[in-house]
Amino acid sequence: MPLETTIAPVQPYSLALSARMRSDATRFFRDGILTLVYEAGGEPALGRVAQKPNGQLDAWIESAEPDEALTKLRFVLAADDDHSEFRRRFGDDPLIGESVKRLAGMRPIRTATVAHALLKAVCGQLIEAKAARALEARLVRHASPEHEGLRLPPKRDTFQRFTRAELARHGLVSRKASAILRLTKELDLERLHGVPTGVAAKRIECERGLGPWSAGMVCLHGLGRYECGLVGDLGLIKLVSAQRGRWVEAEETRELLEPYGECAGLASIHLLSSAKDYSVGRSVGKRMTSRIVSRPVSSIDSLSMPRPRPAVGGIP
């Protein structure tokens, strides 16, 4: 029988703010209801979530392992995250203060697997977010099993049955396909949940074709960690460029995130929300356009060189 229960998230919490623009091949948000599929106990699970006027969440779960499915659902929703200290510290911040107040109930919704977060990171290196989402959806639909009209999130072995050339034929350029195949073969990504954030990020960064932006994406959306900022994000590059009146290098966005310390990942989300409030001068905009055309990446990740791969909690 389906499990029907109520989740009491740490308030303030807004499902609408958290789930908007987060639909993909594994989930969709429509008419106030988030529907998603994932695995719990090795079996498919289907979940539906809606928010009540009192802020609590009505959850309906169909799973052979309902308790584990509920735990995973709470993680995906970030229902137990308390952002009160973050709001207290940065509610008056000149850059993100307005966003922190306006989006107080927003929680960066997570992926059900770390492998899915890695795929989002690799696809997200494209300049256009729409194109990146389309590529991700195409790959997930091609590689992942169907369940209740959606696709189960990618796991470690999802892409191992494909060659680099096969993934390239579906739109994933060769070096990015190689990064996914190497990392999922060499590392059990789910075990990153059990290691410190800095160690996990370093292991991601050392992979050819990846880097700090991909590490930030994996930590934020796959591990639910806020310590790693989205260094090199195109939106942040534009924001810093607008501030400084010149096109900046991707690495310069690290300086923007430094004041937020262990909250750099969460601050990145609010900075990107605030970025649209900053105008970019015409001459800077022209230089941006020319650089973007000649360097079609949204982060420094694809420009990073291979580095020695450290051990991660005993994982090579």
C-alpha positions as CSV (number, residue, x, y, z in Angstrom):
1,M,0.0,0.0,0.0
2,P,1.2,3.5,-0.7
3,L,2.6,5.5,2.2
4,E,0.7,8.7,2.9
5,T,2.4,10.9,5.4
6,T,3.1,14.5,6.4
7,I,6.6,16.0,6.3
8,A,7.2,19.0,8.6
9,P,10.1,20.9,6.9
10,V,12.2,23.4,8.8
11,Q,10.5,26.7,8.2
12,P,10.4,28.8,6.3
13,Y,10.1,26.3,3.4
14,S,8.5,26.9,0.0
15,L,8.1,23.9,-2.3
16,A,7.2,26.2,-5.2
17,L,10.4,28.2,-4.8
18,S,12.5,25.1,-4.4
19,A,11.1,23.0,-7.2
20,R,10.6,25.7,-9.9
21,M,12.8,25.2,-13.0
22,R,13.9,21.9,-11.5
23,S,11.9,19.6,-13.7
24,D,13.9,17.0,-15.6
25,A,13.5,13.5,-17.0
26,T,13.2,12.1,-13.4
27,R,10.7,14.6,-12.0
28,F,8.3,17.4,-12.8
29,F,6.6,20.2,-10.9
30,R,3.1,21.0,-12.0
31,D,0.0,22.6,-10.4
32,G,1.8,22.7,-7.1
33,I,2.7,19.0,-7.0
34,L,6.2,17.6,-7.3
35,T,6.2,14.1,-8.9
36,L,9.5,12.2,-8.9
37,V,10.9,8.7,-9.3
38,Y,14.0,7.3,-7.7
39,E,15.3,4.1,-6.1
40,A,15.0,3.0,-2.4
41,G,16.5,-0.2,-1.3
42,G,17.3,-1.1,-4.8
43,E,13.7,-0.9,-5.9
44,P,11.9,1.9,-7.9
45,A,9.9,4.4,-5.8
46,L,7.3,7.0,-6.9
47,G,6.7,10.1,-4.8
48,R,4.3,13.0,-5.0
49,V,4.6,16.0,-2.7
50,A,2.3,19.1,-2.3
51,Q,2.5,21.9,0.3
52,K,-0.4,22.7,2.6
53,P,-1.3,26.2,3.6
54,N,0.3,25.7,7.0
55,G,3.7,25.0,5.4
56,Q,3.8,21.3,5.9
57,L,4.2,18.8,3.0
58,D,1.7,16.1,2.1
59,A,3.7,13.2,0.7
60,W,2.5,10.1,-1.1
61,I,5.0,7.4,-1.7
62,E,4.7,4.1,-3.5
63,S,7.7,1.9,-2.7
64,A,8.6,-1.6,-1.6
65,E,10.9,0.2,1.0
66,P,8.7,3.0,2.3
67,D,10.9,4.1,5.2
68,E,14.0,4.3,3.1
69,A,12.0,6.0,0.3
70,L,10.8,8.6,2.8
71,T,14.3,9.3,4.0
72,K,15.5,9.8,0.5
73,L,12.6,12.0,-0.3
74,R,13.4,14.3,2.7
75,F,17.0,14.5,1.4
76,V,15.9,15.5,-2.1
77,L,13.6,18.1,-0.7
78,A,16.2,19.4,1.7
79,A,13.3,19.4,4.2
80,D,15.6,19.2,7.3
81,D,18.0,22.0,6.4
82,D,17.9,25.0,8.7
83,H,19.0,28.2,7.0
84,S,18.3,30.5,9.9
85,E,22.0,31.2,10.6
86,F,22.6,31.8,6.9
87,R,19.7,34.3,6.8
88,R,20.9,36.0,10.0
89,R,24.5,36.4,8.7
90,F,23.7,37.5,5.2
91,G,20.2,39.0,5.3
92,D,21.7,42.5,5.0
93,D,24.5,41.5,2.6
94,P,24.8,44.1,-0.2
95,L,24.8,41.5,-2.9
96,I,22.5,38.7,-1.7
97,G,20.6,40.3,1.2
98,E,17.5,41.0,-0.9
99,S,17.5,37.5,-2.4
100,V,18.0,35.9,1.0
101,K,14.9,37.7,2.3
102,R,12.8,37.3,-0.8
103,L,13.7,33.6,-1.3
104,A,13.8,32.7,2.4
105,G,11.8,29.5,1.8
106,M,13.9,28.3,-1.1
107,R,16.0,25.2,-0.7
108,P,18.3,24.0,-3.6
109,I,16.4,20.8,-4.5
110,R,18.8,17.8,-4.8
111,T,19.3,14.8,-7.1
112,A,18.5,11.3,-5.8
113,T,21.9,10.1,-6.9
114,V,25.4,11.6,-7.0
115,A,25.8,10.3,-10.5
116,H,22.8,12.4,-11.6
117,A,24.4,15.5,-10.1
118,L,27.6,14.7,-12.0
119,L,25.7,14.4,-15.2
120,K,24.0,17.8,-14.6
121,A,27.5,19.3,-14.0
122,V,28.9,17.9,-17.2
123,C,25.9,18.9,-19.3
124,G,25.8,22.3,-17.5
125,Q,29.1,23.3,-18.9
126,L,27.2,24.4,-22.0
127,I,26.5,28.1,-22.2
128,E,22.7,27.9,-22.6
129,A,20.9,26.4,-19.7
130,K,18.1,25.3,-22.0
131,A,20.5,23.4,-24.2
132,A,22.1,21.8,-21.2
133,R,18.8,20.6,-19.7
134,A,17.8,19.2,-23.1
135,L,21.1,17.3,-23.4
136,E,20.8,15.9,-19.9
137,A,17.2,14.8,-20.5
138,R,18.1,13.1,-23.7
139,L,20.9,11.1,-22.1
140,V,18.8,10.1,-19.1
141,R,15.9,9.0,-21.3
142,H,18.4,7.0,-23.5
143,A,20.2,5.3,-20.6
144,S,17.9,5.0,-17.6
145,P,15.0,2.7,-17.0
146,E,11.5,4.0,-17.2
147,H,9.2,4.0,-14.2
148,E,5.7,5.5,-14.1
149,G,6.3,7.6,-17.1
150,L,9.5,9.1,-15.8
151,R,13.2,7.9,-15.8
152,L,15.0,6.6,-12.8
153,P,18.0,8.8,-11.9
154,P,21.3,7.6,-13.3
155,K,23.5,5.4,-11.1
156,R,27.1,4.4,-11.2
157,D,26.6,1.7,-13.8
158,T,24.0,3.5,-15.9
159,F,26.5,4.7,-18.5
160,Q,29.1,2.0,-18.2
161,R,27.3,-0.1,-20.8
162,F,27.9,2.7,-23.4
163,T,31.1,3.6,-25.2
164,R,32.4,7.1,-25.4
165,A,31.4,7.2,-29.1
166,E,27.8,6.1,-28.3
167,L,27.4,8.9,-25.8
168,A,28.9,11.4,-28.2
169,R,26.3,10.4,-30.8
170,H,23.7,11.5,-28.3
171,G,25.3,14.9,-28.0
172,L,27.9,14.5,-25.2
173,V,31.2,15.7,-26.5
174,S,34.0,13.1,-26.3
175,R,36.0,14.6,-23.5
176,K,32.9,15.0,-21.3
177,A,31.8,11.5,-22.1
178,S,35.3,10.3,-21.1
179,A,35.0,12.1,-17.8
180,I,31.7,10.5,-16.9
181,L,32.9,7.0,-17.9
182,R,36.2,7.3,-16.1
183,L,34.8,8.7,-12.9
184,T,31.9,6.3,-12.6
185,K,34.1,3.4,-13.3
186,E,36.9,4.3,-10.9
187,L,34.8,5.7,-8.0
188,D,31.6,4.7,-6.2
189,L,30.1,8.2,-6.2
190,E,27.6,7.4,-3.5
191,R,30.5,6.8,-1.1
192,L,31.3,10.5,-1.3
193,H,28.4,11.0,1.2
194,G,30.7,9.6,3.8
195,V,33.8,11.8,3.2
196,P,34.5,15.5,4.1
197,T,33.3,18.0,1.5
198,G,36.8,19.3,0.7
199,V,38.0,15.7,0.0
200,A,35.0,15.0,-2.2
201,A,35.4,18.2,-4.1
202,K,39.1,17.7,-4.7
203,R,38.5,14.2,-6.2
204,I,36.0,15.7,-8.6
205,E,38.2,18.6,-9.5
206,C,41.2,16.5,-10.4
207,E,39.3,14.8,-13.3
208,R,40.2,16.0,-16.8
209,G,37.3,18.1,-18.1
210,L,35.9,18.8,-14.7
211,G,37.0,21.4,-12.1
212,P,35.7,23.6,-9.3
213,W,32.4,24.4,-10.9
214,S,31.5,20.7,-11.4
215,A,32.7,20.0,-7.9
216,G,30.4,22.7,-6.6
217,M,27.5,21.3,-8.6
218,V,28.1,17.7,-7.3
219,C,28.5,18.9,-3.7
220,L,25.4,21.2,-3.8
221,H,23.0,19.0,-5.7
222,G,24.3,15.5,-5.2
223,L,25.7,15.6,-1.6
224,G,23.6,18.4,-0.2
225,R,26.7,20.3,1.0
226,Y,26.9,24.1,0.9
227,E,30.7,24.6,1.4
228,C,31.7,24.6,-2.3
229,G,30.7,27.6,-4.4
230,L,30.0,27.5,-8.1
231,V,33.4,28.9,-9.0
232,G,33.5,29.8,-12.7
233,D,29.7,29.9,-13.3
234,L,28.9,32.0,-16.3
235,G,26.3,33.9,-14.4
236,L,28.9,34.8,-11.7
237,I,31.4,35.7,-14.4
238,K,28.9,38.2,-15.8
239,L,28.1,39.6,-12.3
240,V,31.8,40.2,-11.5
241,S,32.4,41.6,-15.0
242,A,29.5,44.1,-14.4
243,Q,31.0,45.1,-11.1
244,R,34.5,45.6,-12.4
245,G,33.7,47.0,-15.8
246,R,35.7,44.4,-17.8
247,W,35.4,40.8,-18.7
248,V,36.9,38.7,-15.9
249,E,38.4,35.3,-15.9
250,A,36.4,32.5,-14.4
251,E,38.8,32.1,-11.5
252,E,38.1,35.6,-10.3
253,T,34.6,34.5,-9.2
254,R,36.3,32.7,-6.3
255,E,37.0,36.1,-4.8
256,L,33.3,36.9,-5.0
257,L,32.5,33.8,-3.0
258,E,35.2,34.0,-0.4
259,P,33.3,36.2,2.1
260,Y,30.5,33.6,2.3
261,G,32.9,30.9,3.7
262,E,31.2,27.6,4.4
263,C,28.0,28.9,2.8
264,A,29.6,29.6,-0.6
265,G,27.4,27.0,-2.4
266,L,24.2,28.5,-1.0
267,A,25.4,32.0,-1.6
268,S,26.1,31.1,-5.2
269,I,22.4,30.3,-5.7
270,H,21.4,33.7,-4.3
271,L,24.1,35.5,-6.2
272,L,22.8,34.0,-9.5
273,S,19.3,35.1,-8.5
274,S,20.6,38.6,-7.8
275,A,22.7,38.7,-11.0
276,K,19.9,39.9,-13.2
277,D,19.7,43.1,-11.2
278,Y,23.1,44.1,-12.4
279,S,23.5,45.7,-15.8
280,V,26.5,45.1,-18.0
281,G,27.9,48.0,-20.0
282,R,27.7,47.8,-23.8
283,S,31.4,47.6,-24.4
284,V,31.8,44.9,-21.7
285,G,28.9,43.1,-23.2
286,K,30.5,43.0,-26.6
287,R,33.7,41.6,-25.2
288,M,31.6,39.0,-23.3
289,T,29.9,38.0,-26.5
290,S,33.2,37.5,-28.4
291,R,34.7,35.6,-25.6
292,I,31.7,33.3,-25.2
293,V,31.6,32.6,-28.9
294,S,35.3,31.6,-28.9
295,R,35.1,29.7,-25.5
296,P,31.7,27.9,-25.4
297,V,31.8,26.8,-21.8
298,S,30.0,28.1,-18.7
299,S,32.9,27.4,-16.4
300,I,36.6,26.9,-16.2
301,D,36.1,23.2,-15.9
302,S,36.6,22.2,-19.5
303,L,39.8,24.2,-19.6
304,S,41.3,22.4,-16.6
305,M,44.3,20.2,-17.0
306,P,44.4,16.6,-15.6
307,R,45.9,16.4,-12.2
308,P,46.9,13.5,-10.0
309,R,43.9,11.7,-8.6
310,P,44.0,11.6,-4.8
311,A,42.5,8.8,-2.7
312,V,39.1,9.6,-1.3
313,G,38.5,7.9,2.0
314,G,40.3,4.9,0.7
315,I,38.6,5.1,-2.7
316,P,41.1,5.4,-5.5
